[in-house]
């Protein structure tokens, strides 16, 4: 089974789920809380059911890890990483910045990534070794050479007070050194914006595999660099990520290392 067939089905699932989400914008029925500020709506669950029905029909033997519990957490072999609505808080407030993210890893290696923005109709996709695309156009990371000419983004965790404080500090430091730092609320789209050169870097910690699987591959296939927060090897199981155009990567690492030392990183795993 080749990656192209998997990518085709992922695109079908992401676009159909995205259209469903768009139709339900401002018209969801229920909000539940995973924790004090971590929301889930009936639309998250409906989107996930739609995606799973497509992928399970096409690939019945594959493992699935999906945010709303629609699959097992098994690793190894073929495993789909699915966020049916990345940016639920935005969606719940009718703030138009959210996405569907579908990634495929095989034996721990990311092979296919698809992220769909239903509001803009933008489809980001990649296959390992085949480059990254926005709709049908090849995309590349930016050529911005210096931190003081860059635009960055980050995200804030909903339930980790100590980590939140560290993120505020790093946010403040990098805001002072760049054209600005955005906090848009969808890690999958933030990664795709790095891949397409709209952003020059993005960092966040304590993300889940379904937040990262598609976007990380899209960044690397667009020529970008992805590591953990202190410049070490990226590990999807820890959820600590720094993605950039590569040219400013070491400069961001120098700043983040003040707040996310290896010892702190270990505590956050």
N, C-alpha and C positions, 0 to 999 in steps of 0.2 A: 504494500500500500504506500503510495508516494505522498509527499507533503502537499502537492498541488490539490489532490482530491480532498485532503483534510482542510486546506485553506478555503476551497470552494464551499464546503459545507459550513465552515465557521462563518464565512461571509453571509451565507444564507441565514444562518441562525441569528447573527448579530443584527442584520438589517431588519429582519422580521420582528425581532424583539424590540429594536429601536422604534419602529413604527408603532408598535403596540404602546410603548412608553409615551411616545409623543401624543398619541390619541388620548391617553389618560392624564396628561398634564393638567393640573387644576381640578381633576375629577377622580381622585383616588378615594377609597372608602374607609381605610383604616390605617392608623399608625400604631405600631408597637415599639417597645424600647428594649434593646439588648442590654443596655446599661443606661445611666442617667441621661446621656446625650447622644447615644448611638441608636439611630432610628432605623426602622424597617417598615415598609408599607406593603399593602396587598399587591401593589404593582411590581415591587421587587420579586415577590413570589410568583406572580403570574408570568413575568418575563423569564424567570428561571425555568419554570415548567415548559414554556415554549421552546427554549434553547435545548433543554434536556430531551424533549420529544424528538427534535431533529437529529441531535447527535447520537442518541441511543439507537434510533432507527438505522442510521448510517453506519455506526461503529459499535455494535452491541457488546463487544468484548472489552472495550476501553474502560479504564478507570476514570472517575470524574470527581473533582474537588470543587464544589460550588459554594458560594458564600451563604446561601440560605438553607444549607443542609441537604441539598438534593443529590449528594453523592458522597462516597466514602473518601477518607483521607489517605488512601493507599498511595505509596510512592513506588517508583520503578515501573518498567514497562511503558505503555502509553497512558498518559494522564492529562485530561483536560482541566484547565484552571479557568473558572468561570465567575465573573462578577456581573450579575444580570442587570445591575443599576449602580454604577459607580458614581457617587454623588447624590445619595439618597436625601441628605439634608437639603441640598440645593433643590432637588425635585419637589420635596414636600413644601418648600416655600415658593414654588414656581420661579425659582432663579434658574435661568436657562443655561446651565453648565453641568452636564452629566453625560454618561456614556455607557455603552455595553462593551465589556472586555472579555475576549475569549482567547486563551492561549493553549497550545499543546506542547507538552514536553514528552520526550521519549528517553527512557533511562536517565532521567535527570537533566537532559539537554533540551533547551527550548528550541523548538522546530518551527512552529507556526504562531503568529500573533495577529489578531484582528481587533481593532477598536473602532466603534461606530458612534459618532455624535449625531443623534437623531434630530437635533434642532438645526444644525448647519447642513446636514446631509453629507458630512465628511467621513469618509471611510479610510482609515489607516490600516495598512497590512504589511506583513513580511513573512518570508520563508527563510530559514537559515541558509545562507550562501546565495540568496537570490535578490538581495537589496530590499529596500523599504519604499512604500508607495502611499501617496495620498490620492484616493480614487485611482486613476490610471497613470498618474505622474510620479516619476521617481523623485524621492526627497533626500535631502542631505542636511546634516547639522550645519550650524552657522560657522562663519570664519572669524567671528569676534575674537580678537587676540588677547584682550586684557580684561581683568575684572572690572575696572572702572568704566568700561564701555559695554558691560553686559546687563542683561535682564534675567532675573532668576525667579524661581517659584519654589514654594515649600508647602507642606501640609502639617496640620496639628492633630495629634491623636485625641480621641474623645474621652479617654478614661485613664490617662496616666499623668497625674498631677506633677510629679517631679520632672518627668520628661518634658511636659508642657513648659515648665519654667526654663529648662535648658533650651528649648526651641525658641522661646521668646528672646533669649539672650543672643543666640546665633542669628535669629531673624534680624534683630536690631543691628548687630555688627555688620552683617552682609548688606543690609539696606544702606548703611553709611558708606559702603565701599563700591556700590554699583549704581546703575540707573534705577534700581528698585527691586523689590521682592514681592511677587504676587502670591496670594493664597486663594486659589480658585475652587478647591474642593473636589477635584476628581484627579487622583494620581495617574490614572491611565491616560487621560487627556494631557496632563502636564508632561508626561514622558513623550507623548506623541508631538507635543509642541517643541520639545527639545529636538526631537528627530527631524522636524520640518524647519528648524531654524527660527521659530517664533520666540522661543526661549533659548538661552545659552546654557542653563543649568537648572537642576531640580534636585532637592534632597528631602528625605523624610525617613522616619524610623517607625518601627513596629507596624509595618504594613503586612498584609497577608499575601500568600502566593497568588490568589486570584486578582489582587490589585496590580501585581507586577508582571505576571507571566507574559502577557501580550506586549505591554509597553517596553519592557526591557529589551526584548528581541528587536522591536521596531527601532529603538535607539541604536543598538549595536549594528544593525543592518544599514543604518543611515550614516555610519561612520563615527558614531559617538562612543564615549567611554562610560562604562558602568562599573562602580566599585561599591564597597561599603562606605560608611561615613568617614572613615579614617584612611581611605585609599587602599584598603586590602581587598581581597577577593570577594566579589559579590556572592552572597548565599541567600537564595530565595526563601529558605526556611526561617531565617532570622528577621527578614523584612526591613533591614536597614539599607538604604539605597542612596547613592549619589550618582546622578547621570549628568553628563555635560557634553559640550562639543569637543572635549579633549584638550583644547588649547588653554582653557582656564581651570582645568581640573585640579592641578596641584595647588593653585592659589586658593581654591575653595577648601581643599583638604586642610591647608594650614589654618584656616579660620575655624573649621568645624572641629579640628582636633583639640582645640581649647575646651570644647564642651562635651565631646564624645570621645574620650580616650578609650583605648582598648579595654581597660578595666570596666568602664561604664558600659561599653558595648556588650561586654559579657553579661553584665547584670540585666540588660534589657532583653536578652535572648529568651 
